Amino acid sequence: MDGLINAIRNARETEKKVEHYFTLSVDVKHALLHDLAKEKSEDVGVFLNAIYPEEPDKNTRKMIRKMIFRLKSSGIRVDEPGPEGASALHRIEEVSDNRAYLTNFDYGQSRLLVAAYEIKRNTYVFLNGEIHFREGLRELMTSPLDRKNLDMLFKAYRENTVEPAYVADISPVYAAYIIEEGSRMSGRFSDAVQSLKSFVAHIKDPVGQPEQIYSLPVDKDTPVPAIQDILSHSIFTPFTLTWDGIDEDRGEYNSQGAQGIVIPRHMIEEKKGSCIDRLIATDGISSQVPRLKRMLEDYAYLLYGTGGHGHYRGIVSALGTDEGLRQMIIHFVRKSLEAADDKKTAGPGLIVNPYG
């Protein structure tokens, strides 16, 4: 903090200081501004005028306006703050290269999202987030990065991601949506999410919300596999559902037909089907259906991004009907019940540490 304050006292390289400012959380920004309020110089005024137009938080903008007013009242020559959304540094207009990658969920129900937003030519804000299926955003790291190091990082990350882990390009706008969604679930990193919104506010992309995944361009003649064949794709291999009492439910499910008498196979399947129907109606599973649907939407997007247009069509088509969604829920409940007692889920996760 002291280093940044000392740098702000010097008007040189204002853009670099502004770039660093926009990587900070709201709380850290407020602490910085509180310390800067003690400074009385034109250089501080230059910095405040540079950050004001693009600052997304209303309370922070109010603080900046008060600081500028106090500087002027003390006799310091300071320009009036420019209009919101029209930075004197034209940071938004210069953004041209934004990237984001998303993985599937690993055996521990976690996935990784990495993204980079160009804040000036060849300089990026890089973020790395871990998102859990039920818990939401667990970890979020942000840092400034130059193009060379960013290219090396992304190259190493993709080269070290092997099946059944999958990684695909996604919209940088949609990446911000996923981070915000995960933050709402976990109740964490809300300040960082507010800063992230400022980087994507002016980015145009066909996919920024889940509903836009359903209308991606696909050749209408693209063949669509059967839904069970789609769900057998290796992108789904690591994922299983879990809920309170799953071990007892697994025992009941696997005991069907094991009473020591011969029961026709179709009757065993009927009993198992009834067991699954009962479980789907319980809160332990029904409460997870919205998250499961969101996972399937994201997987459709991932498969689309890796060229699996037929699988993409099959998933979005199934999600468009109650029965289609129900069949996919049944698949994952059955898969979880039939998992071996020494499940692979107990093994290491698939998330790759991009720092090697």
Residue pairs with C-beta under 8 A, 6 or more apart in sequence:
1 28
1 31
1 32
1 35
4 17
4 20
4 21
4 32
5 32
5 35
5 36
5 39
7 13
7 17
8 17
8 36
8 39
8 43
8 44
8 47
9 39
9 41
9 43
9 44
10 43
11 42
11 43
11 46
14 46
14 47
14 50
14 89
15 50
15 89
15 91
15 120
17 47
17 50
18 47
18 50
18 51
18 89
18 91
19 91
19 119
19 120
19 123
19 125
19 144
20 144
21 29
21 32
21 51
22 51
22 54
22 91
22 119
22 125
22 195
22 198
22 199
23 125
23 142
23 143
23 144
23 195
24 32
24 195
25 191
25 192
25 195
26 57
26 60
26 191
26 194
26 195
27 191
29 57
29 60
30 60
30 63
33 60
33 63
33 64
33 67
36 44
36 47
36 48
36 67
37 67
37 70
40 71
40 74
40 76
41 76
42 76
42 77
42 78
44 67
44 71
45 68
45 71
45 76
45 77
45 78
45 79
48 64
48 67
48 68
48 71
48 78
48 81
49 68
49 78
49 79
49 81
49 82
49 88
50 87
50 88
50 89
51 64
52 61
52 64
52 65
52 68
52 81
52 82
52 84
53 81
53 82
53 83
53 84
53 85
53 86
53 87
53 88
54 85
54 87
54 91
54 92
54 198
55 61
55 64
55 198
56 194
56 195
56 197
56 198
56 201
57 194
61 84
64 81
65 81
68 78
68 80
68 81
71 78
72 78
82 88
85 92
91 119
91 120
92 201
92 202
94 118
94 120
94 121
95 117
95 118
95 119
95 199
95 202
95 203
96 118
96 121
97 118
97 124
97 147
98 115
98 116
98 117
98 118
98 172
98 199
98 200
98 203
99 115
99 116
99 150
99 154
99 169
99 172
100 113
100 114
100 115
100 116
100 169
100 170
100 171
100 172
100 174
100 175
101 113
101 114
101 115
101 154
101 157
101 158
101 167
101 168
101 169
101 170
102 111
102 112
102 113
102 167
102 168
102 170
102 175
102 178
102 298
102 301
102 302
103 111
103 112
103 113
103 161
103 165
103 166
103 167
103 350
103 351
103 352
104 111
104 164
104 165
104 166
104 235
104 236
104 238
104 239
104 299
104 302
104 350
105 111
105 133
105 238
105 239
105 295
106 165
106 238
106 349
106 350
106 351
107 238
107 343
107 344
107 345
107 346
107 347
107 348
107 349
107 350
108 345
108 349
109 132
109 133
109 134
109 239
109 242
110 130
110 131
110 132
110 133
110 138
110 349
110 351
111 130
111 131
111 133
111 351
112 128
112 129
112 130
112 131
112 351
112 352
113 127
113 128
113 129
113 131
113 175
113 178
113 179
114 126
114 127
114 128
114 129
114 154
114 157
114 354
115 126
115 127
115 172
115 175
115 176
115 179
116 124
116 125
116 126
116 127
116 145
116 150
116 154
116 172
117 124
117 125
117 172
117 199
117 200
118 124
119 125
119 144
119 199
122 146
122 147
123 144
123 145
123 146
123 147
124 144
124 145
124 146
124 147
124 150
125 142
125 143
125 144
125 145
125 199
126 142
126 143
126 144
126 145
126 150
126 153
127 140
127 141
127 142
127 179
127 196
128 139
128 140
128 141
128 142
128 354
129 137
129 139
129 140
129 141
129 179
129 182
130 137
130 138
130 139
130 140
130 351
131 137
131 138
131 178
131 179
131 182
132 138
132 186
133 239
133 291
133 295
134 288
134 291
135 185
135 186
136 181
136 182
136 183
136 184
136 185
136 186
136 187
136 188
137 179
137 182
137 183
137 185
137 186
137 188
137 189
138 186
138 188
140 179
140 183
140 188
140 189
140 192
142 192
142 195
145 153
153 354
153 355
154 354
156 354
156 356
157 167
157 352
157 354
158 167
160 352
160 356
161 167
161 352
163 234
163 237
164 234
164 235
164 237
164 238
164 350
165 238
165 350
165 351
165 352
166 234
166 235
166 302
166 306
168 301
168 302
168 303
168 305
168 306
169 305
170 207
170 301
170 302
170 305
171 205
171 206
171 207
171 208
172 200
172 203
172 205
173 200
173 203
173 205
173 207
173 208
174 205
174 207
174 208
174 209
174 301
176 193
176 196
176 197
176 199
176 200
177 208
177 209
177 210
178 298
179 189
179 193
179 196
180 193
180 196
180 197
181 294
183 189
183 190
183 192
183 193
200 208
206 212
206 216
207 213
207 216
207 301
210 294
210 297
210 298
213 297
213 298
213 300
213 301
213 304
213 316
214 297
214 316
214 319
214 320
216 301
216 304
216 312
218 304
218 309
218 312
218 313
219 309
222 309
222 310
222 313
223 310
224 310
224 313
224 314
224 317
225 310
225 311
225 314
226 314
227 314
227 318
227 324
227 327
227 328
227 331
228 331
230 311
230 314
230 315
231 328
231 331
233 303
233 308
233 311
235 299
235 302
235 303
236 299
238 344
238 345
238 350
239 295
239 332
240 332
240 335
240 336
240 339
240 343
240 345
241 285
241 288
241 292
241 332
241 333
241 335
241 336
242 336
242 345
243 249
243 282
243 284
243 285
243 288
244 284
245 284
246 336
246 337
249 275
249 279
249 337
250 336
250 337
250 339
252 275
253 272
253 275
253 276
253 337
253 338
254 337
254 338
256 268
256 271
256 272
256 275
257 263
257 267
257 268
257 271
272 334
275 337
276 330
276 333
276 334
276 337
279 285
279 333
280 286
280 326
280 329
280 330
280 333
285 329
285 333
289 325
289 329
292 328
292 329
292 332
293 319
293 325
296 315
296 319
296 328
297 315
297 316
297 319
299 315
300 311
300 312
300 315
300 316
300 319
301 312
303 309
303 311
303 312
303 315
304 312
317 324
318 324
318 325
318 327
318 328
319 325
319 328
339 345
